[in-house]
Amino acid sequence: MKIIDTHQHFWNYDSKTHDWINEDMKVLRKDFLPADLAPILKVNNVEGCIAVQADQTDTETQILIRESHQNSFIKGVVGWVNLKDKGIEEKLEEYSNDTNLKGFRHIIQAEPKGFMLDASFQKGLSAIAKYNYTYDLLIYETQLAEANTLIKQLPELPIVIDHIAKPNIKKGESENWKKEIKAIAEYPNVYCKISGMATEADWDTWTMDTLKPYIDTVVEAFGAERIMFGTDWPVCLVASSYEKWLKGLQNYFNTFSISEQEAFFATNAIKFYKL
């Protein structure tokens, strides 16, 4: 069965650029490059991946695009662009000649309340839709209601929720998240990545049973046709190996039909990102 990892990152570690990597996450304080991921994909029979931005610069976007041309297993890039830039359409026009660039992301989880409702931000997202790009929505569960208001204005933009919107799994909180994620799933242009969950749980004690109620909710809300597999490598390494996460999800989905498994592990990604 074909597998596409829809969410991973590369970086040359820099203590200032990556100041979000604290002492508890020191395993991440080193370079993570395509040469490091390639053998992991091979041993786990993963055909390819989507490289997602971690640094909010045009330079990183260009680096990821270059790496995608040099490494055939990088099937697409989700970069960063300044969505509030008045000249965003000119920037998107420049990028439009490179088919490896599939979409964009901003680290909204670090932004203040109201960020998503800013008129210039919404205008930037409309421009992305006009140029047939996708948008990865990186938010905390506390931002889901605001995201709902945003998404309502953008029915033409393919959007995917990263990391199931990061509910506080460690504390076992789910009621508000469940209500809000179900509401967002009502929009047919919105998908959800089942990724980044182990890092929201207790890093040392989580099991797939811990995560199952959250996965159940996402699968029920979005259906098998709007969910995608992602690892969030290398960030996942603070809580899980690549293989443990993949095997856990393979075991979860092994009672689903073959077509549903194929959809989750590959074909939904191929459709969404136009791979």
C-alpha positions in Angstrom: 0.0 0.0 0.0 1.3 3.4 -1.0 2.1 5.8 1.9 2.7 9.5 1.7 3.8 11.3 4.9 2.0 14.7 4.6 3.8 16.4 7.4 7.5 16.7 8.1 10.2 19.4 8.5 13.8 20.0 7.6 16.2 22.5 9.2 19.8 23.4 9.7 19.6 24.0 13.5 20.3 27.5 14.7 19.7 28.4 18.4 18.1 31.7 17.5 16.0 30.7 14.6 14.8 27.6 16.5 14.5 29.1 19.9 11.2 27.3 20.4 13.2 24.1 20.9 13.6 24.2 24.7 15.7 22.0 27.0 13.0 19.3 27.2 13.2 19.0 23.4 17.0 19.0 23.1 16.9 15.9 20.9 15.8 18.3 18.2 18.9 20.6 18.6 20.7 19.4 15.5 20.3 19.4 11.7 17.5 17.4 10.1 17.9 17.1 6.4 16.6 15.1 3.5 19.6 12.7 3.8 18.5 12.0 7.4 14.9 11.2 6.4 15.5 9.2 3.3 16.6 6.0 5.0 13.7 6.3 7.5 11.2 6.5 4.7 12.8 3.5 2.9 12.8 1.2 5.9 9.2 2.1 6.6 8.1 1.7 3.0 6.9 5.3 2.8 7.0 6.5 -0.8 7.3 10.2 -0.2 6.6 13.2 1.9 5.4 16.8 2.0 8.0 19.2 3.4 6.3 21.8 5.6 7.7 25.2 6.6 9.1 25.6 10.1 10.7 29.0 9.7 8.7 32.0 8.5 10.9 33.3 5.8 10.9 33.3 2.0 14.5 31.9 2.2 13.3 28.7 3.8 10.5 28.3 1.3 13.1 28.6 -1.5 15.4 26.1 0.2 12.6 23.6 0.6 11.7 24.0 -3.1 15.3 23.4 -4.1 15.5 20.3 -1.9 12.3 18.9 -3.5 14.0 19.1 -6.9 17.1 17.4 -5.6 15.2 14.6 -3.7 12.4 12.9 -5.6 10.8 11.5 -2.4 9.8 15.1 -1.5 6.6 15.1 -3.4 5.6 18.7 -2.5 6.4 21.7 -0.4 4.2 23.8 2.0 6.1 27.0 2.3 5.6 30.4 3.9 4.6 33.7 2.4 3.7 37.0 4.0 -0.1 36.9 3.6 -0.4 40.5 4.7 1.9 41.8 2.0 0.2 44.1 -0.4 2.3 42.6 -3.2 1.4 39.0 -2.4 0.0 38.4 -5.8 3.2 39.3 -7.5 5.0 36.9 -5.1 2.6 34.1 -5.9 3.0 34.8 -9.6 6.8 34.3 -9.2 6.1 31.0 -7.4 3.5 29.8 -9.8 6.1 28.4 -12.3 7.2 25.8 -9.8 4.8 22.9 -9.5 6.6 21.4 -6.5 5.2 24.2 -4.3 1.8 23.1 -3.3 0.6 25.5 -0.6 1.5 27.7 2.4 1.3 27.9 6.2 1.7 30.4 8.9 2.4 29.5 12.6 -1.0 30.9 13.7 -0.7 29.0 17.0 1.8 31.7 18.1 -0.4 34.7 17.0 -2.7 36.7 19.2 -6.5 36.4 19.3 -8.1 38.0 16.2 -5.1 37.4 13.9 -7.1 35.2 11.6 -9.9 37.8 11.2 -7.6 40.6 10.1 -8.8 41.8 6.6 -5.3 41.8 5.1 -4.7 38.2 6.3 -8.0 37.0 4.7 -7.2 38.9 1.5 -3.9 37.0 1.4 -5.7 33.7 1.8 -8.1 34.6 -1.1 -5.0 35.3 -3.2 -3.7 31.8 -2.4 -7.0 30.3 -3.5 -6.9 32.3 -6.7 -3.5 30.8 -7.5 -4.7 27.3 -6.7 -2.6 26.7 -3.6 -3.6 24.9 -0.5 -3.4 26.2 3.1 -2.2 24.3 6.2 -3.9 25.7 9.3 -1.7 25.4 12.4 -3.7 26.3 15.4 -4.5 25.3 19.0 -7.9 24.0 20.0 -8.6 27.4 21.7 -8.4 29.0 18.2 -10.9 26.7 16.5 -13.9 29.0 17.0 -12.0 31.9 15.3 -10.8 29.5 12.6 -14.4 28.5 11.9 -15.3 32.2 11.3 -12.3 32.5 8.9 -13.1 29.3 7.0 -16.7 30.4 6.5 -15.3 33.2 4.3 -13.1 31.0 2.2 -15.2 28.1 0.6 -12.9 28.1 -2.5 -9.6 27.5 -0.5 -8.5 23.9 0.2 -7.6 23.9 3.9 -6.1 21.2 6.1 -6.0 21.3 9.9 -2.6 20.3 11.1 -2.2 18.0 14.1 -6.0 17.8 14.7 -5.8 21.4 16.1 -3.7 20.3 19.1 -6.1 19.3 21.8 -4.6 19.1 25.3 -4.3 15.3 25.3 -1.9 15.3 28.2 -4.7 16.7 30.5 -7.4 14.5 28.8 -9.3 17.6 27.7 -11.6 17.0 24.7 -15.1 18.3 25.1 -14.6 21.8 23.6 -12.2 20.5 21.0 -14.7 17.8 20.0 -17.5 20.3 19.5 -15.3 22.8 17.6 -13.6 20.2 15.4 -17.0 18.7 14.4 -18.2 22.2 13.4 -15.2 22.8 11.2 -15.6 19.4 9.6 -18.9 20.6 8.2 -17.0 22.6 5.6 -16.3 20.3 2.6 -13.1 22.1 1.6 -11.5 21.3 5.0 -9.3 18.2 5.6 -7.5 17.1 8.8 -4.1 15.6 9.3 -3.8 12.9 11.9 -0.4 13.9 13.0 1.5 15.6 15.9 -0.7 13.9 18.5 2.0 12.1 20.6 3.7 15.4 21.3 0.4 16.8 22.8 0.1 13.7 25.1 2.4 12.7 27.9 5.6 12.0 26.0 6.6 9.1 28.3 3.4 7.3 28.9 1.1 7.8 25.9 -0.3 4.8 24.0 -2.6 4.5 21.0 -5.4 3.8 23.5 -4.7 7.3 24.9 -5.1 8.8 21.5 -7.9 6.6 20.2 -10.9 8.8 21.3 -9.4 11.8 19.5 -8.7 9.8 16.3 -12.2 8.3 16.5 -13.7 11.9 16.7 -11.7 13.1 13.6 -12.5 10.0 11.6 -16.2 10.3 12.4 -16.2 14.1 11.7 -14.3 14.2 8.5 -14.8 10.7 7.1 -12.2 8.5 5.5 -12.1 10.8 2.4 -10.8 14.0 4.2 -8.1 12.7 6.6 -4.4 12.3 6.0 -1.4 10.6 7.5 1.4 12.7 8.9 4.3 12.1 11.3 5.5 15.6 12.1 9.1 14.3 11.9 11.5 15.3 13.4 9.3 17.0 16.1 7.6 13.7 16.8 11.0 12.4 18.1 10.5 14.0 21.5 7.6 11.5 22.1 7.8 8.8 19.5 9.9 7.1 16.9 8.8 7.4 13.2 8.1 3.7 13.1 6.0 3.6 16.4 3.7 6.4 15.1 3.3 4.8 11.6 2.7 1.3 13.0 0.2 2.6 15.6 -1.9 4.2 12.8 -1.6 1.2 10.6 -3.0 -0.9 13.4 -5.8 1.6 14.1 -6.9 1.5 10.4 -6.4 -2.2 9.8 -10.1 -2.8 10.3 -11.1 -0.2 7.7 -11.7 -1.2 4.1 -8.7 -1.3 1.7 -9.9 1.8 -0.1 -10.3 3.7 3.1 -6.8 2.8 4.2 -5.5 3.8 0.8 -7.3 7.1 1.1 -5.9 7.9 4.5 -2.3 6.9 3.8 -2.0 8.3 0.2 -4.8 9.1 -2.1 -6.4 11.9 0.0 -2.9 13.6 0.0 -2.5 13.1 -3.7 -5.9 14.7 -4.3 -5.5 17.6 -1.8 -1.9 18.6 -2.8 -2.3 17.6 -6.4 0.8 15.4 -6.3 
